[in-house]
Amino acid sequence: MTTTAPAEPGVQDTVVTPRRRRSRQVAEEPERGILSAADRRRPQVRVLGTIVNVVLGVCLVVIGLVPLLWLLKSAVTPTQDTLTQPLALFPNGFAFSNLFKAWNDVKIGDFFFNTIWMAAGEWAVQLLVATTAGYALSVLRPKYGKIISGLVLATLFVPAVVLLVPLYLTILHPPLIGHSLINTFWAVWLPAGASAFNVLLVMRFFDALPREVFEAAKTDGAGTFRLFWSVVLPMSKPIIGVVSVFAINAAWADFLWPNLVLTNIGIQPLSVRLPQIQSSTDLGVYLAALTIATLIPVAIFLIFQRTFLRGGGLGGAVKG
């Protein structure tokens, strides 16, 4: 029978195994990149890094903003100055009359509101379909959910041009309705809701939501609709903002499908009407019309930029 000597007081608490020591060292070491922390503290490296960052930032600003600024400048510049000196900064003054002519004479205002109405409807339909479908496939998780998710994913590999003819025939002779939807905004709104990309995007976001919150809500007696409306949607503001930006920008720039189903000039959007008036409109007035058409997408991004760029939004959902 062997006996072990008792450990001295205080020695047992200070013994650290090699594995624990290695894990502690790994945890304390900072993340390494191309440059180490010592290299970053060198004056030459810091100066060079600052110069590179400034140059890249200026290049990005120039590439992104110069075309928009030139368009804005040309919208209030006389046509002759734009043709002879396109890069000059107001050589012969301003021509704010271009904006008034574009709004009143060319009737850009009517097509502008048509575009807003069309984009609002597409946004609402896409958001409704994406959130409800993502909720059903990710949170409710029916037995056949994986099959439906696979079928939705498979539709992304089908070229959109292939679906033009069957989709047009469906809008021309819709089932259960009995009359054509051509020259109505429903012909644009309803097909926009069938966006497999938005459904998968929202579904993947819902997959990352904490299940503990869902279980707690069900324990408190929340039903399917209450869980969706009061728990899931408030936690989904980031993805709602992303889908909103994608939907509005896509609707604002869509040309082919509205050109096919909206043949009535009175309800055509800017994306369809602007190419038709290009040959018969003064260049300065036309550039002013393009400027008006560009305002809304820029404003939408500025409004949703914080939500669009924010990757989280789940802070406070789960405590502990």
Buried (B, 14 or more C-beta within 10 A) or exposed (E): EEEEEEEEEEEEEEEEEEEEEEEEEEEEEEEEEEEEEEEEEEEEEEEEEEEEEEEEEEEEEEEEEEEEEBBBBBBBBBBEBBEEEEEEEEEEEEBEBBBEBBBEEBBBEBBBEBBBBBBBBBBBBBBEBBBEBBBBBBBEEEEEBEEBBEEBBEBEEEEEEEBEEEBBEBBEEBEEEEEEBBBBBBBBBBBBBBBBBBBBBBBEBBEEBEEEBBEEBBEEEBEEEEBBEEBBEEBBEBBBBBBBBBBBBBBBEBEEBBBBBBEEEEBBBBBBBBEEBEEEBBBBBBBBBBBBBBEBBEEBEEEBEEBBEEEEBBEEEEEE
